[in-house]
Amino acid sequence: MLGHRLLCLLLVSGAMAVPASATDVLLFAAASLKPALEEISALPEAKAIGEINASYAASSALARQIEAGAPADIFISADQEWMDWLAERGKIVAATRFELVRNELVLVAPQASRLQFTLDDKTDLRAALGDSRIALAEPGSVPAGKYAKAALEKLGLWTHVQDKYVAAENVRAALALAARGEVPLAAVYRSDAVSETSVRVISTFPADSHPPIVYPAAAPAGHDNATTRQLLQLLRSDQAQAILLRWGFRTAKAD
């Protein structure tokens, strides 16, 4: 009997000596962040925190999923509005919220395109499009599309495209249409253009033609814990910020 108890004690001691497995972390992030966040997630510092599982989509879609109860540990939006929308519903831990990065809005064309112009209130976008269409992320809800519509309205060009655009589910989908040559122009983020060699930047939208493109990050309600805070801190680190900068984002620190 004593031998049996001793054996059990040794087995329990041995089990306790085995290190705990890494924690899984579910990251919900705007589609435009995918290339940069995949590189950050591969860092040894990220792997030490846990296994990072990411879902990339339009900020609007992700916010609605979180509001409906999706178990995201971190949410990074491509605009303040969808983060505010969740905050108003008590779905975000305010103390964890911060500005991760910023971005710019650009007009891109397929790499082989001969189009070349400066985007301003004198641009004839309708002539540039001809019988084709411009690709925009859904302008009624997706941040990139909302920024593009606001900019085109400010420049007096929305009437040129309001019946000549393809609404994509997110900005990466709009980028893909231009990359495949299915549209002559697409309004995307600077970071998207950096990540896709099949397109080239035609022009940058004037900064004052749309609201600042800000990416806030935060922990959704019920997910504020040591692991989540570790990953949020890593995202703010100089190492992660350098990666984001290389992928075409503007770092918050630079502002």
Long-range contacts (C-beta under 8 A, 24 or more apart in sequence): 22-47, 22-48, 22-49, 22-50, 22-51, 23-49, 23-50, 23-51, 23-227, 24-50, 24-51, 24-53, 25-49, 25-50, 25-51, 25-52, 25-53, 25-73, 25-74, 25-227, 25-228, 25-231, 26-53, 26-54, 26-55, 26-71, 26-72, 26-73, 26-74, 27-52, 27-53, 27-54, 27-55, 27-72, 27-73, 27-74, 27-76, 27-231, 28-54, 28-55, 28-57, 28-62, 28-65, 28-66, 28-70, 28-72, 28-74, 28-75, 28-76, 29-54, 29-55, 29-56, 29-62, 29-74, 29-75, 29-76, 30-56, 30-57, 30-58, 30-59, 30-62, 30-76, 30-77, 30-78, 30-143, 30-170, 30-171, 30-215, 31-56, 31-57, 31-58, 31-78, 31-170, 31-171, 31-172, 31-173, 32-78, 32-103, 32-144, 32-170, 32-171, 32-172, 32-188, 32-189, 32-191, 32-192, 33-76, 33-78, 33-191, 33-215, 34-172, 35-191, 35-195, 35-247, 36-191, 36-243, 36-244, 36-246, 36-247, 36-249, 37-76, 39-243, 39-247, 40-234, 40-235, 40-240, 40-243, 40-244, 43-234, 43-239, 43-240, 45-234, 45-237, 45-239, 46-231, 46-234, 49-227, 49-230, 49-231, 49-234, 50-227, 50-231, 52-231, 56-172, 57-169, 57-170, 58-137, 58-138, 58-141, 58-142, 58-143, 58-169, 58-170, 58-171, 59-142, 59-143, 60-138, 60-141, 60-142, 60-143, 61-169, 61-170, 66-91, 66-220, 67-91, 71-223, 72-220, 72-223, 73-219, 73-220, 73-223, 73-227, 73-228, 73-231, 74-217, 74-218, 74-219, 74-220, 74-223, 74-228, 74-231, 74-232, 75-217, 75-218, 75-219, 75-220, 76-100, 76-215, 76-216, 76-217, 77-143, 77-215, 77-216, 77-217, 78-103, 78-143, 78-144, 78-171, 78-189, 78-213, 78-215, 79-143, 79-146, 79-147, 79-211, 79-213, 79-214, 79-215, 80-214, 80-216, 81-143, 81-146, 82-143, 83-216, 83-218, 86-220, 90-221, 91-220, 91-221, 92-218, 92-219, 92-220, 92-221, 93-218, 93-219, 93-220, 93-221, 93-223, 93-224, 94-218, 95-224, 96-218, 96-219, 96-224, 96-228, 96-229, 96-232, 97-216, 97-217, 97-218, 98-216, 98-217, 98-218, 98-232, 98-236, 98-252, 99-214, 99-215, 99-216, 99-217, 99-252, 100-215, 100-216, 100-217, 100-235, 100-236, 100-244, 100-252, 101-215, 101-241, 101-244, 101-249, 101-250, 101-251, 101-252, 102-212, 102-213, 102-214, 102-215, 102-249, 102-250, 102-251, 102-252, 102-255, 103-189, 103-190, 103-191, 103-213, 103-215, 103-248, 103-249, 103-250, 104-189, 104-190, 104-204, 104-205, 104-207, 104-213, 104-250, 105-144, 105-147, 105-148, 105-151, 105-187, 105-188, 105-189, 105-190, 105-204, 105-205, 105-210, 105-213, 106-187, 106-188, 106-189, 106-190, 106-193, 106-201, 106-202, 106-203, 106-204, 106-205, 107-185, 107-186, 107-187, 107-201, 107-202, 107-203, 107-204, 107-205, 108-175, 108-178, 108-185, 108-186, 108-187, 108-188, 108-192, 108-193, 108-196, 108-199, 108-200, 108-201, 108-202, 109-178, 109-184, 109-185, 109-186, 109-199, 109-200, 109-202, 110-178, 110-179, 110-180, 110-181, 110-184, 110-198, 110-199, 110-200, 111-197, 111-198, 111-199, 111-200, 112-181, 113-184, 113-200, 113-202, 115-184, 115-185, 115-202, 116-202, 117-202, 117-203, 118-203, 119-155, 119-202, 119-203, 119-204, 119-205, 119-206, 120-155, 120-206, 121-155, 121-156, 121-157, 123-155, 123-157, 124-160, 125-152, 125-157, 125-160, 125-161, 125-185, 126-160, 126-161, 126-164, 128-184, 128-185, 129-160, 129-161, 129-164, 129-184, 129-185, 130-184, 132-164, 132-183, 132-184, 133-161, 133-164, 133-165, 133-166, 133-183, 134-161, 134-164, 134-165, 134-166, 134-183, 134-184, 134-185, 134-186, 134-187, 135-165, 135-166, 135-168, 135-174, 135-175, 135-177, 135-178, 135-182, 135-183, 135-185, 135-186, 135-187, 136-161, 136-165, 136-166, 136-167, 136-168, 136-174, 136-186, 136-187, 137-167, 137-168, 137-169, 137-170, 137-171, 137-173, 137-174, 137-187, 137-188, 138-167, 138-168, 138-169, 138-170, 139-165, 139-167, 142-169, 142-170, 142-171, 143-171, 143-213, 144-170, 144-171, 144-174, 144-187, 144-188, 144-189, 145-171, 145-174, 145-187, 147-187, 147-205, 147-210, 147-211, 147-213, 148-187, 148-205, 148-210, 150-209, 150-210, 150-211, 151-187, 151-205, 151-206, 151-209, 151-210, 154-206, 154-208, 154-209, 154-210, 155-205, 155-206, 155-209, 175-199, 189-213, 189-248, 190-248, 190-249, 191-247, 191-248, 191-249, 192-248, 193-248, 194-247, 194-248, 195-247, 195-248, 215-249
